Each structure stands twice: as C-alpha cells, then as structure tokens.
Amino acid sequence: EDLPPIKIDRSLAFTRPATAKAYEYWLSRKGDRKMPTRGDIAPAGLRDVLPIIVLVAIPRAGEDESVYAIRLAGDAVQRVFGPITGGPLKDILPPPIFRRWIDGFN
C-alpha cells in the first residue's frame, strides 16, 4: 500500500505546545533512565495533554513485538483510530499501520 511518508524528528524539537509539555513531563518522570516505568506516569500529571496522549506497553527485551499494546489513548487519538485501548496493536491496527507504529517505537 502507498502510505504517505512519515518524518521522524529525532531532535525532539517539538513545535506544538501540547507535545512539548507532554515531553517535558515524560523527561521529568524518567530521571536518569531510558524511559519512565508505567508506575512513574500519572494521568493527573498529563491532564492538560490527555487528549493527544498514547501510552504504549512495550515488550521486554527478547519478547515478540506483538506484545506492544495501547494502555491509554486520548480522545483526539481515538477520533482518528477509534477505540484502541487495551488490545495488542497487531489486533487493532491494519498491518501496514501496525508496521509503521512499531518501526517508530523501535
């Protein structure tokens, strides 16, 4: 399928205020680690940006990528993708979109 290209800005120079605010929260919660744990994230700390948030459970080292699952999807995200919270991504997203998401996560 022909999908439009995705540009991944690895500089993380977010221009939208809500995205920058979500990233600042994420940084504050991860500390010296590569990323925060689920226990480090409190939806109340993301109240202003909840509509655009997607929290993803990622596989542990050595686990199959089919373990990726959406744990929380904001209203704006669900308006685009429908109800996607709870199940494995491979069961929710069409294969080409699933592949794009996984490639982005990796």
MMTF fields as JSON, N, C-alpha, C and O atoms, coordinates in Angstrom:
{
  "mmtfVersion": "1.0.0",
  "mmtfProducer": "UNKNOWN",
  "numBonds": 423,
  "numAtoms": 424,
  "numGroups": 106,
  "numChains": 1,
  "numModels": 1,
  "chainsPerModel": [1],
  "groupsPerChain": [106],
  "chainIdList": ["A"],
  "bondAtomList": [4, 2, 8, 6, 12, 10, 16, 14, 20, 18, 24, 22, 28, 26, 32, 30, 36, 34, 40, 38, 44, 42, 48, 46, 52, 50, 56, 54, 60, 58, 64, 62, 68, 66, 72, 70, 76, 74, 80, 78, 84, 82, 88, 86, 92, 90, 96, 94, 100, 98, 104, 102, 108, 106, 112, 110, 116, 114, 120, 118, 124, 122, 128, 126, 132, 130, 136, 134, 140, 138, 144, 142, 148, 146, 152, 150, 156, 154, 160, 158, 164, 162, 168, 166, 172, 170, 176, 174, 180, 178, 184, 182, 188, 186, 192, 190, 196, 194, 200, 198, 204, 202, 208, 206, 212, 210, 216, 214, 220, 218, 224, 222, 228, 226, 232, 230, 236, 234, 240, 238, 244, 242, 248, 246, 252, 250, 256, 254, 260, 258, 264, 262, 268, 266, 272, 270, 276, 274, 280, 278, 284, 282, 288, 286, 292, 290, 296, 294, 300, 298, 304, 302, 308, 306, 312, 310, 316, 314, 320, 318, 324, 322, 328, 326, 332, 330, 336, 334, 340, 338, 344, 342, 348, 346, 352, 350, 356, 354, 360, 358, 364, 362, 368, 366, 372, 370, 376, 374, 380, 378, 384, 382, 388, 386, 392, 390, 396, 394, 400, 398, 404, 402, 408, 406, 412, 410, 416, 414, 420, 418],
  "bondOrderList": [1, 1, 1, 1, 1, 1, 1, 1, 1, 1, 1, 1, 1, 1, 1, 1, 1, 1, 1, 1, 1, 1, 1, 1, 1, 1, 1, 1, 1, 1, 1, 1, 1, 1, 1, 1, 1, 1, 1, 1, 1, 1, 1, 1, 1, 1, 1, 1, 1, 1, 1, 1, 1, 1, 1, 1, 1, 1, 1, 1, 1, 1, 1, 1, 1, 1, 1, 1, 1, 1, 1, 1, 1, 1, 1, 1, 1, 1, 1, 1, 1, 1, 1, 1, 1, 1, 1, 1, 1, 1, 1, 1, 1, 1, 1, 1, 1, 1, 1, 1, 1, 1, 1, 1, 1],
  "groupList": [{"groupName": "GLU", "atomNameList": ["N", "CA", "C", "O"], "elementList": ["N", "C", "C", "O"], "formalChargeList": [0, 0, 0, 0], "bondAtomList": [1, 0, 2, 1, 3, 2], "bondOrderList": [1, 1, 2], "singleLetterCode": "E", "chemCompType": "L-PEPTIDE LINKING"}, {"groupName": "ASP", "atomNameList": ["N", "CA", "C", "O"], "elementList": ["N", "C", "C", "O"], "formalChargeList": [0, 0, 0, 0], "bondAtomList": [1, 0, 2, 1, 3, 2], "bondOrderList": [1, 1, 2], "singleLetterCode": "D", "chemCompType": "L-PEPTIDE LINKING"}, {"groupName": "LEU", "atomNameList": ["N", "CA", "C", "O"], "elementList": ["N", "C", "C", "O"], "formalChargeList": [0, 0, 0, 0], "bondAtomList": [1, 0, 2, 1, 3, 2], "bondOrderList": [1, 1, 2], "singleLetterCode": "L", "chemCompType": "L-PEPTIDE LINKING"}, {"groupName": "PRO", "atomNameList": ["N", "CA", "C", "O"], "elementList": ["N", "C", "C", "O"], "formalChargeList": [0, 0, 0, 0], "bondAtomList": [1, 0, 2, 1, 3, 2], "bondOrderList": [1, 1, 2], "singleLetterCode": "P", "chemCompType": "L-PEPTIDE LINKING"}, {"groupName": "ILE", "atomNameList": ["N", "CA", "C", "O"], "elementList": ["N", "C", "C", "O"], "formalChargeList": [0, 0, 0, 0], "bondAtomList": [1, 0, 2, 1, 3, 2], "bondOrderList": [1, 1, 2], "singleLetterCode": "I", "chemCompType": "L-PEPTIDE LINKING"}, {"groupName": "LYS", "atomNameList": ["N", "CA", "C", "O"], "elementList": ["N", "C", "C", "O"], "formalChargeList": [0, 0, 0, 0], "bondAtomList": [1, 0, 2, 1, 3, 2], "bondOrderList": [1, 1, 2], "singleLetterCode": "K", "chemCompType": "L-PEPTIDE LINKING"}, {"groupName": "ARG", "atomNameList": ["N", "CA", "C", "O"], "elementList": ["N", "C", "C", "O"], "formalChargeList": [0, 0, 0, 0], "bondAtomList": [1, 0, 2, 1, 3, 2], "bondOrderList": [1, 1, 2], "singleLetterCode": "R", "chemCompType": "L-PEPTIDE LINKING"}, {"groupName": "SER", "atomNameList": ["N", "CA", "C", "O"], "elementList": ["N", "C", "C", "O"], "formalChargeList": [0, 0, 0, 0], "bondAtomList": [1, 0, 2, 1, 3, 2], "bondOrderList": [1, 1, 2], "singleLetterCode": "S", "chemCompType": "L-PEPTIDE LINKING"}, {"groupName": "ALA", "atomNameList": ["N", "CA", "C", "O"], "elementList": ["N", "C", "C", "O"], "formalChargeList": [0, 0, 0, 0], "bondAtomList": [1, 0, 2, 1, 3, 2], "bondOrderList": [1, 1, 2], "singleLetterCode": "A", "chemCompType": "L-PEPTIDE LINKING"}, {"groupName": "PHE", "atomNameList": ["N", "CA", "C", "O"], "elementList": ["N", "C", "C", "O"], "formalChargeList": [0, 0, 0, 0], "bondAtomList": [1, 0, 2, 1, 3, 2], "bondOrderList": [1, 1, 2], "singleLetterCode": "F", "chemCompType": "L-PEPTIDE LINKING"}, {"groupName": "THR", "atomNameList": ["N", "CA", "C", "O"], "elementList": ["N", "C", "C", "O"], "formalChargeList": [0, 0, 0, 0], "bondAtomList": [1, 0, 2, 1, 3, 2], "bondOrderList": [1, 1, 2], "singleLetterCode": "T", "chemCompType": "L-PEPTIDE LINKING"}, {"groupName": "TYR", "atomNameList": ["N", "CA", "C", "O"], "elementList": ["N", "C", "C", "O"], "formalChargeList": [0, 0, 0, 0], "bondAtomList": [1, 0, 2, 1, 3, 2], "bondOrderList": [1, 1, 2], "singleLetterCode": "Y", "chemCompType": "L-PEPTIDE LINKING"}, {"groupName": "TRP", "atomNameList": ["N", "CA", "C", "O"], "elementList": ["N", "C", "C", "O"], "formalChargeList": [0, 0, 0, 0], "bondAtomList": [1, 0, 2, 1, 3, 2], "bondOrderList": [1, 1, 2], "singleLetterCode": "W", "chemCompType": "L-PEPTIDE LINKING"}, {"groupName": "GLY", "atomNameList": ["N", "CA", "C", "O"], "elementList": ["N", "C", "C", "O"], "formalChargeList": [0, 0, 0, 0], "bondAtomList": [1, 0, 2, 1, 3, 2], "bondOrderList": [1, 1, 2], "singleLetterCode": "G", "chemCompType": "PEPTIDE LINKING"}, {"groupName": "MET", "atomNameList": ["N", "CA", "C", "O"], "elementList": ["N", "C", "C", "O"], "formalChargeList": [0, 0, 0, 0], "bondAtomList": [1, 0, 2, 1, 3, 2], "bondOrderList": [1, 1, 2], "singleLetterCode": "M", "chemCompType": "L-PEPTIDE LINKING"}, {"groupName": "VAL", "atomNameList": ["N", "CA", "C", "O"], "elementList": ["N", "C", "C", "O"], "formalChargeList": [0, 0, 0, 0], "bondAtomList": [1, 0, 2, 1, 3, 2], "bondOrderList": [1, 1, 2], "singleLetterCode": "V", "chemCompType": "L-PEPTIDE LINKING"}, {"groupName": "GLN", "atomNameList": ["N", "CA", "C", "O"], "elementList": ["N", "C", "C", "O"], "formalChargeList": [0, 0, 0, 0], "bondAtomList": [1, 0, 2, 1, 3, 2], "bondOrderList": [1, 1, 2], "singleLetterCode": "Q", "chemCompType": "L-PEPTIDE LINKING"}, {"groupName": "ASN", "atomNameList": ["N", "CA", "C", "O"], "elementList": ["N", "C", "C", "O"], "formalChargeList": [0, 0, 0, 0], "bondAtomList": [1, 0, 2, 1, 3, 2], "bondOrderList": [1, 1, 2], "singleLetterCode": "N", "chemCompType": "L-PEPTIDE LINKING"}],
  "groupTypeList": [0, 1, 2, 3, 3, 4, 5, 4, 1, 6, 7, 2, 8, 9, 10, 6, 3, 8, 10, 8, 5, 8, 11, 0, 11, 12, 2, 7, 6, 5, 13, 1, 6, 5, 14, 3, 10, 6, 13, 1, 4, 8, 3, 8, 13, 2, 6, 1, 15, 2, 3, 4, 4, 15, 2, 15, 8, 4, 3, 6, 8, 13, 0, 1, 0, 7, 15, 11, 8, 4, 6, 2, 8, 13, 1, 8, 15, 16, 6, 15, 9, 13, 3, 4, 10, 13, 13, 3, 2, 5, 1, 4, 2, 3, 3, 3, 4, 9, 6, 6, 12, 4, 1, 13, 9, 17],
  "groupIdList": [1, 2, 3, 4, 5, 6, 7, 8, 9, 10, 11, 12, 13, 14, 15, 16, 17, 18, 19, 20, 21, 22, 23, 24, 25, 26, 27, 28, 29, 30, 31, 32, 33, 34, 35, 36, 37, 38, 39, 40, 41, 42, 43, 44, 45, 46, 47, 48, 49, 50, 51, 52, 53, 54, 55, 56, 57, 58, 59, 60, 61, 62, 63, 64, 65, 66, 67, 68, 69, 70, 71, 72, 73, 74, 75, 76, 77, 78, 79, 80, 81, 82, 83, 84, 85, 86, 87, 88, 89, 90, 91, 92, 93, 94, 95, 96, 97, 98, 99, 100, 101, 102, 103, 104, 105, 106],
  "secStructList": [7, 7, 7, 7, 7, 7, 7, 7, 7, 6, 6, 7, 7, 7, 7, 1, 2, 2, 2, 2, 2, 2, 2, 2, 2, 2, 2, 2, 2, 2, 6, 6, 1, 1, 1, 7, 7, 4, 4, 4, 7, 7, 4, 4, 4, 4, 4, 4, 4, 4, 4, 4, 7, 3, 3, 3, 3, 7, 7, 7, 6, 6, 1, 7, 4, 4, 4, 7, 3, 3, 3, 3, 3, 7, 2, 2, 2, 2, 2, 2, 2, 7, 1, 7, 1, 1, 1, 5, 2, 2, 2, 2, 1, 7, 2, 2, 2, 2, 2, 2, 2, 2, 2, 2, 2, 7],
  "xCoordList": [0.832, 0.0, 0.872, 1.944, 0.389, 1.108, 0.633, -0.481, 1.475, 1.179, 2.061, 3.185, 1.564, 2.408, 3.633, 3.571, 4.729, 5.941, 5.757, 4.995, 6.47, 6.494, 7.876, 8.886, 7.908, 9.189, 9.321, 8.477, 10.365, 10.633, 11.705, 12.835, 11.343, 12.271, 12.998, 12.499, 14.154, 14.92, 15.518, 16.038, 15.45, 15.944, 14.962, 15.321, 13.727, 12.664, 12.437, 12.153, 12.564, 12.326, 10.848, 10.501, 10.009, 8.569, 8.146, 8.598, 7.273, 6.813, 5.414, 5.023, 4.666, 3.32, 3.415, 4.027, 2.817, 2.936, 2.496, 3.149, 1.413, 0.933, 1.936, 2.161, 2.537, 3.524, 4.771, 5.33, 5.207, 6.371, 6.092, 6.968, 4.885, 4.529, 4.511, 4.983, 3.974, 3.953, 5.386, 5.691, 6.246, 7.637, 8.351, 9.118, 8.109, 8.716, 8.291, 9.107, 7.011, 6.528, 7.241, 7.702, 7.328, 7.991, 9.435, 9.891, 10.149, 11.533, 11.603, 12.494, 10.672, 10.682, 10.419, 10.863, 9.713, 9.362, 10.414, 10.492, 11.213, 12.174, 13.47, 14.152, 13.811, 15.056, 16.253, 16.372, 17.142, 18.364, 18.156, 19.089, 16.945, 16.677, 16.329, 16.087, 16.308, 15.975, 14.529, 14.225, 13.643, 12.237, 11.603, 12.114, 10.487, 9.812, 9.09, 8.775, 8.838, 8.005, 6.543, 6.242, 5.655, 4.219, 3.868, 3.035, 4.489, 4.237, 4.683, 4.201, 5.594, 6.079, 5.104, 5.176, 4.195, 3.288, 1.94, 1.326, 1.494, 0.18, -0.65, -0.257, -1.8, -2.625, -2.915, -3.069, -2.99, -3.239, -2.11, -2.348, -0.902, 0.22, 0.174, 0.916, -0.706, -0.847, -2.19, -2.57, -2.9, -4.275, -4.439, -5.401, -3.515, -3.647, -3.421, -3.836, -2.772, -2.449, -3.082, -2.789, -3.941, -4.545, -5.201, -5.118, -5.846, -6.477, -5.51, -5.926, -4.237, -3.291, -2.348, -1.459, -2.528, -1.602, -1.905, -3.063, -0.845, -0.93, 0.157, 1.344, -0.261, 0.702, 0.738, -0.294, 1.936, 2.114, 2.91, 3.967, 2.399, 3.159, 4.103, 3.67, 5.394, 6.38, 6.888, 6.866, 7.341, 7.838, 9.15, 9.935, 9.363, 10.655, 11.679, 11.316, 12.94, 13.999, 13.758, 13.552, 13.787, 13.61, 12.172, 11.931, 11.204, 9.804, 9.445, 10.075, 8.442, 7.945, 7.296, 6.676, 7.443, 6.862, 5.337, 4.71, 4.736, 3.277, 2.756, 1.548, 3.664, 3.277, 2.929, 2.268, 3.36, 3.019, 1.504, 0.73, 1.094, -0.336, -0.57, 0.272, -1.712, -2.107, -2.722, -3.677, -2.176, -2.726, -3.624, -4.539, -3.362, -4.182, -4.111, -3.026, -5.262, -5.322, -6.287, -7.442, -5.804, -6.627, -7.739, -7.749, -8.678, -9.847, -9.462, -10.06, -8.476, -8.086, -7.53, -7.762, -6.808, -6.246, -7.371, -7.37, -8.325, -9.413, -10.381, -11.084, -10.422, -11.226, -10.632, -11.358, -9.33, -8.664, -8.696, -9.034, -8.346, -8.167, -9.328, -9.362, -10.277, -11.348, -10.857, -9.771, -11.657, -11.26, -10.095, -10.27, -8.928, -7.74, -7.097, -6.036, -7.696, -7.099, -7.318, -8.418, -6.25, -6.375, -5.804, -5.121, -6.053, -5.617, -4.242, -3.697, -3.674, -2.394, -2.533, -3.543, -1.53, -1.566, -1.797, -2.487, -1.229, -1.371, -2.812, -3.174, -3.651, -5.068, -5.936, -7.108, -5.373, -6.142, -5.888, -6.814, -4.638, -4.248, -4.093, -3.678, -4.423, -4.15, -2.641, -1.843, -2.235, -0.802, 0.134, 1.179, -0.171, 0.796, 0.932, 2.018, -0.163, -0.112, 0.59, 1.387, 0.297, 0.986, 2.501, 3.252, 2.939, 4.368, 4.978, 6.077, 4.268, 4.77, 4.907, 5.906, 3.902, 3.968, 5.143, 5.906, 5.29, 6.37, 7.732, 8.642, 7.865, 9.128, 9.416, 10.568, 8.402, 8.588, 8.985, 9.858, 8.361, 8.703, 10.15, 10.896, 10.505, 11.855, 12.906, 14.099],
  "yCoordList": [-1.187, 0.0, 1.244, 1.278, 2.257, 3.524, 4.388, 4.911, 4.527, 5.393, 6.623, 6.54, 7.762, 8.96, 8.762, 8.04, 9.393, 9.224, 9.819, 10.764, 9.239, 9.746, 10.307, 9.666, 11.505, 12.109, 12.008, 12.514, 11.362, 11.252, 12.267, 12.183, 13.226, 14.273, 13.784, 13.922, 13.225, 12.658, 13.735, 13.42, 15.006, 16.08, 16.363, 16.997, 15.893, 16.119, 17.601, 18.004, 18.4, 19.839, 20.097, 20.551, 19.809, 19.905, 21.36, 22.23, 21.611, 22.977, 23.209, 24.356, 22.162, 22.316, 22.334, 21.444, 23.334, 23.461, 22.212, 21.829, 21.579, 20.396, 19.253, 18.548, 19.063, 17.996, 18.297, 17.4, 19.542, 19.935, 19.728, 19.282, 20.047, 19.882, 18.394, 18.028, 17.552, 16.11, 15.57, 14.744, 16.027, 15.586, 16.039, 15.272, 17.262, 17.748, 16.879, 16.554, 16.503, 15.631, 14.28, 13.768, 13.713, 12.423, 12.48, 11.577, 13.546, 13.705, 13.789, 13.202, 14.513, 14.668, 13.346, 13.153, 12.444, 11.165, 10.08, 9.136, 10.187, 9.122, 9.244, 8.245, 10.448, 10.624, 10.237, 10.663, 9.427, 9.009, 7.788, 7.347, 7.243, 6.027, 6.346, 7.5, 5.313, 5.485, 5.936, 6.722, 5.447, 5.84, 5.578, 4.772, 6.258, 6.022, 4.671, 4.128, 4.147, 2.944, 3.374, 4.559, 2.433, 2.74, 3.363, 4.267, 2.892, 3.435, 4.873, 5.57, 5.32, 6.707, 7.695, 8.895, 7.198, 8.061, 8.137, 7.113, 9.348, 9.567, 10.414, 11.532, 9.895, 10.687, 12.095, 13.018, 12.27, 13.609, 14.573, 15.769, 14.066, 14.902, 15.286, 16.162, 14.622, 14.87, 15.493, 15.548, 15.955, 16.444, 17.379, 17.255, 18.308, 19.294, 18.713, 19.306, 17.567, 16.989, 15.615, 14.955, 15.185, 13.85, 13.576, 12.444, 14.549, 14.232, 13.722, 12.993, 14.087, 13.68, 12.561, 12.168, 12.056, 11.074, 9.661, 9.269, 8.908, 7.465, 6.858, 7.112, 6.044, 5.306, 3.882, 3.223, 3.423, 2.121, 1.203, 1.581, 0.0, -1.036, -1.647, -2.125, -1.631, -2.148, -3.507, -3.803, -4.324, -5.645, -5.537, -4.609, -6.499, -6.604, -7.119, -7.653, -6.96, -7.442, -8.921, -9.734, -9.242, -10.621, -11.028, -12.086, -10.203, -10.509, -10.131, -9.261, -10.785, -10.516, -9.131, -8.705, -8.434, -7.097, -7.118, -6.068, -8.296, -8.37, -8.043, -7.908, -7.916, -7.58, -6.098, -5.721, -5.248, -3.835, -3.681, -4.292, -2.864, -2.638, -1.217, -0.635, -0.664, 0.674, 0.546, -0.205, 1.278, 1.272, 2.484, 2.431, 3.566, 4.766, 5.508, 5.739, 5.879, 6.68, 7.828, 7.617, 9.039, 10.221, 10.34, 9.643, 11.24, 11.434, 11.798, 11.284, 12.675, 13.086, 11.899, 11.782, 11.032, 9.842, 8.886, 8.327, 8.707, 7.776, 8.305, 7.522, 9.614, 10.144, 9.725, 9.574, 9.541, 9.128, 7.609, 7.111, 6.869, 5.423, 4.601, 3.383, 5.252, 4.505, 4.014, 4.388, 3.176, 2.681, 1.688, 0.574, 2.098, 1.264, 0.878, 0.252, 1.227, 0.941, -0.513, -1.048, -1.147, -2.462, -3.629, -4.467, -3.716, -4.893, -4.74, -3.638, -5.852, -5.779, -4.951, -5.033, -4.169, -3.327, -4.145, -3.693, -5.335, -6.154, -6.55, -6.869, -6.533, -6.874, -5.641, -5.768, -4.468, -3.231, -2.48, -1.959, -2.434, -1.63, -2.506, -3.66, -1.962, -2.697, -2.96, -2.151, -4.074, -4.427, -3.315, -3.145, -2.54, -1.5, -0.403, 0.142, -0.083, 0.936, 0.366, 1.056, -0.879, -1.548, -1.491, -1.124, -1.851, -1.87, -0.476, -0.341, 0.545, 1.921, 2.313, 2.918, 1.972, 2.31, 1.592, 2.205, 0.294, -0.468, 0.075, 0.218, 0.372, 0.945, 2.265, 2.542, 3.074, 4.327, 4.094, 4.789, 3.128, 2.82, 2.306, 2.671, 1.464, 0.886, 1.94, 1.636],
  "zCoordList": [0.0, 0.0, 0.0, 0.604, -0.688, -0.702, 0.455, 0.441, 1.432, 2.571, 2.468, 1.974, 2.927, 2.889, 3.776, 4.772, 3.421, 4.234, 5.63, 5.835, 6.564, 7.932, 8.184, 7.893, 8.724, 9.088, 10.604, 11.344, 11.05, 12.482, 12.825, 12.343, 13.661, 14.078, 15.323, 16.44, 15.127, 16.248, 17.152, 18.223, 16.735, 17.594, 18.728, 19.72, 18.582, 19.565, 19.828, 20.956, 18.791, 18.878, 18.567, 17.476, 19.517, 19.303, 19.156, 19.9, 18.188, 17.948, 18.497, 18.714, 18.721, 19.284, 20.804, 21.394, 21.445, 22.901, 23.67, 24.641, 23.257, 23.989, 23.898, 24.882, 22.736, 22.574, 23.393, 24.023, 23.39, 24.186, 25.675, 26.416, 26.107, 27.521, 27.908, 28.985, 27.041, 27.305, 27.386, 28.246, 26.507, 26.508, 27.783, 28.365, 28.218, 29.466, 30.646, 31.509, 30.681, 31.749, 31.685, 32.705, 30.492, 30.301, 30.8, 31.502, 30.434, 30.9, 32.415, 33.028, 33.024, 34.48, 35.186, 36.317, 34.544, 35.161, 34.93, 35.716, 33.889, 33.585, 34.392, 34.615, 34.826, 35.567, 34.719, 33.57, 35.286, 34.592, 33.698, 33.027, 33.684, 32.914, 31.468, 31.112, 30.646, 29.232, 29.063, 28.165, 29.915, 29.865, 31.223, 32.001, 31.516, 32.783, 32.772, 31.713, 33.96, 34.079, 34.085, 34.231, 33.929, 33.987, 35.334, 35.403, 36.388, 37.719, 37.894, 38.787, 37.056, 37.118, 36.495, 36.761, 35.671, 34.917, 35.626, 35.926, 35.887, 36.498, 35.541, 35.208, 35.091, 34.183, 34.693, 33.894, 35.995, 36.542, 36.16, 35.994, 36.023, 35.617, 34.149, 33.703, 33.397, 31.963, 31.621, 30.452, 32.618, 32.44, 31.247, 30.488, 31.079, 30.0, 28.61, 27.614, 28.537, 27.231, 27.008, 26.012, 27.92, 27.789, 26.436, 25.958, 25.795, 24.506, 23.437, 22.536, 23.516, 22.468, 22.915, 22.16, 24.11, 24.685, 24.217, 24.081, 23.974, 23.784, 24.666, 24.463, 25.659, 26.466, 25.931, 25.805, 25.62, 24.976, 25.891, 26.395, 26.101, 26.801, 25.779, 24.73, 26.088, 25.141, 25.62, 26.815, 24.679, 25.074, 25.836, 25.639, 26.7, 27.378, 26.375, 25.327, 26.695, 25.804, 25.496, 26.398, 24.224, 23.79, 23.521, 22.94, 23.937, 23.668, 22.237, 21.635, 21.713, 20.361, 20.325, 21.299, 19.199, 19.066, 19.091, 19.23, 18.96, 19.023, 20.417, 20.613, 21.389, 22.764, 22.911, 23.879, 21.969, 22.049, 22.206, 21.47, 23.167, 23.385, 23.862, 24.546, 23.5, 23.945, 25.331, 25.527, 26.284, 27.648, 27.889, 28.711, 27.174, 27.299, 25.975, 25.442, 25.451, 24.223, 24.466, 24.835, 24.255, 24.452, 23.426, 22.411, 23.711, 22.841, 21.41, 20.464, 21.235, 19.88, 19.1, 17.897, 19.772, 19.129, 18.736, 17.639, 19.64, 19.358, 18.299, 17.661, 18.107, 16.994, 15.65, 14.668, 15.608, 14.37, 14.203, 13.129, 15.263, 15.164, 15.712, 15.534, 16.376, 17.037, 18.391, 18.832, 19.055, 20.381, 20.256, 19.762, 20.7, 20.538, 21.86, 21.858, 22.975, 24.274, 24.662, 24.525, 25.152, 25.758, 24.993, 25.582, 23.728, 22.991, 22.389, 22.341, 21.925, 21.218, 19.943, 19.244, 19.658, 18.457, 17.192, 16.278, 17.134, 15.926, 15.669, 14.536, 16.72, 16.567, 16.317, 15.965, 16.496, 16.414, 15.111, 14.488, 14.716, 13.555, 12.312, 12.413, 11.147, 9.91, 9.79, 10.264, 9.167, 9.111, 8.663, 9.291, 7.613, 7.235, 8.294, 8.488, 8.974, 10.031, 11.265, 11.901, 11.599, 12.716, 12.491, 13.394, 11.297, 10.982, 11.163, 11.701, 10.715, 10.846, 12.308, 12.7, 13.124, 14.536, 15.2, 15.947, 14.928, 15.548, 15.106, 15.923, 13.833, 13.353, 14.061, 14.396, 14.293, 15.026, 16.463, 16.982, 17.121, 18.509, 18.617, 19.525, 17.675, 17.71, 17.392, 17.375]
}
